[in-house]
Amino acid sequence: MGRKHAAHIRPNIKHRRCHRTYTRRAPTYATAFNGWHVTLGEQYAADISPPPGGRCLDLACGTGLVTFPLAKAVGQDGLVVGVDVTPAMLDVARKREREEGWGRVEFVEGDIADLSEVEPVQDVVRESGFDVISCCSALVLLADPAAAIKHWADMLKKGGKLITDVPTETHTLQYLFSWELRRAMGLQNEFDRSWVENIHSLEKLCADAGLIVNKSWKTASQGGEGEEYRLEDGEEVFEQNVKKYSDFMDLEKLDETRQKFLEMWRRECQRSDGVFKDGHWLYMTIAKKP
Ligand SMILES: C[S@@+](CC[C@H](N)C(=O)[O-])C[C@H]1O[C@@H](n2cnc3c(N)ncnc32)[C@H](O)[C@@H]1O
């Protein structure tokens, strides 16, 4: 299908920051970090198992790594609408859709926090509501995830399901470099996972939105188990990761950043008996509209 819909947003500061990050990441998004986003996307569709012919809404669809597996599951009689705020991510998704021909898949530019004027979404809401709504690797990017889930719950049909995830509260290298260190340096953060205290945090948002939690679990570490480090590895860990996470750093203040990191590293190693275990674990929740 691949109709190109008009943009439904007037980009704000947060959107513009998001555009910068994901415009740069778009061409290599699928292959980055050993391709774990591709595996996770396929797993999403397998876990939620939409009905053949069903209607799905893939929120923050990016390059379509969840959208396409959902489209495969619903088949030619189904429909999947993908919404994302970054045109460059949607361009990659639309190119794949054109090249591979995926039945009824529509990619729309929009803000998933407010879909009230996104036509292809509202068409389905008026007609029946969605069988499945997915939001993979994006909930922590939203300013108000609780309000967003309430908004999405309204668009599910009776018995329809939401599947979404958040990173666990575990302090990982990704967490330290992309969040804690930025905070210590007085920089603004693109995402906020501080509300994730345990496996029940996401369940609670779903329940508060009137949904019934069907299933909730902690995944294996995405991309495989990470390495274990010790206190004395701090300098090396910093040097190894400062390039990888350079987008999150103010490289003009490298010495100060290193200093802050080493202070943080000491605290982290102390709170985990001297061993820092890296990885990327998620809490996943499937919740149903009664
Ligand atoms: C980490 S990527 C995940 C992409 C896709 N869900 C996947 O798992 O491959 C996060 C995506 O969220 C999108 N995004 C962030 N905030 C958004 C918002 N308010 N509305 C729509 N999309 C948003 C970004 O543009 C980006 O494509």
The ligand as a Tripos MOL2 file, in Angstrom:
@<TRIPOS>MOLECULE
LIG
   27    29     1     0     0
SMALL
NO_CHARGES

@<TRIPOS>ATOM
      1 C1         14.7980    3.0700   19.7800 C.3       1 LIG1
      2 S1         13.8280    3.4660   18.3610 S.3       1 LIG1
      3 C2         12.6900    2.1040   18.2730 C.3       1 LIG1
      4 C3         12.1800    1.8560   16.8790 C.3       1 LIG1
      5 C4         11.3000    0.6000   16.7250 C.3       1 LIG1
      6 N1         10.1820    0.5900   17.6450 N.3       1 LIG1
      7 C5         12.1300   -0.6470   16.9140 C.2       1 LIG1
      8 O1         12.0090   -1.2860   17.9620 O.co2     1 LIG1
      9 O2         12.9230   -0.9650   16.0080 O.co2     1 LIG1
     10 C6         12.8300    4.7580   19.0130 C.3       1 LIG1
     11 C7         11.9230    5.4090   17.9760 C.3       1 LIG1
     12 O3         10.9870    6.2270   18.6830 O.3       1 LIG1
     13 C8         10.6810    7.3380   17.8580 C.3       1 LIG1
     14 N2         10.0320    8.3420   18.7130 N.ar      1 LIG1
     15 C9         10.5270    8.9410   19.8170 C.ar      1 LIG1
     16 N3          9.6180    9.7690   20.3630 N.ar      1 LIG1
     17 C10         8.5130    9.6860   19.5750 C.ar      1 LIG1
     18 C11         7.2310   10.3090   19.6040 C.ar      1 LIG1
     19 N4          6.9020   11.1760   20.5700 N.pl3     1 LIG1
     20 N5          6.3390    9.9910   18.6520 N.ar      1 LIG1
     21 C12         6.6630    9.1250   17.6630 C.ar      1 LIG1
     22 N6          7.8600    8.4970   17.5800 N.ar      1 LIG1
     23 C13         8.7740    8.7750   18.5210 C.ar      1 LIG1
     24 C14        12.0250    7.7010   17.2840 C.3       1 LIG1
     25 O4         11.8990    8.5060   16.1430 O.3       1 LIG1
     26 C15        12.6090    6.3140   16.9720 C.3       1 LIG1
     27 O5         12.2980    5.9130   15.6690 O.3       1 LIG1
@<TRIPOS>BOND
     1     1     2 1
     2     2     3 1
     3     2    10 1
     4     3     4 1
     5     4     5 1
     6     5     6 1
     7     5     7 1
     8     7     8 2
     9     7     9 1
    10    10    11 1
    11    11    12 1
    12    11    26 1
    13    12    13 1
    14    13    14 1
    15    13    24 1
    16    14    15 ar
    17    14    23 ar
    18    15    16 ar
    19    16    17 ar
    20    17    18 ar
    21    17    23 ar
    22    18    19 1
    23    18    20 ar
    24    20    21 ar
    25    21    22 ar
    26    22    23 ar
    27    24    25 1
    28    24    26 1
    29    26    27 1
@<TRIPOS>SUBSTRUCTURE
     1 LIG1         1 GROUP 0 **** ****
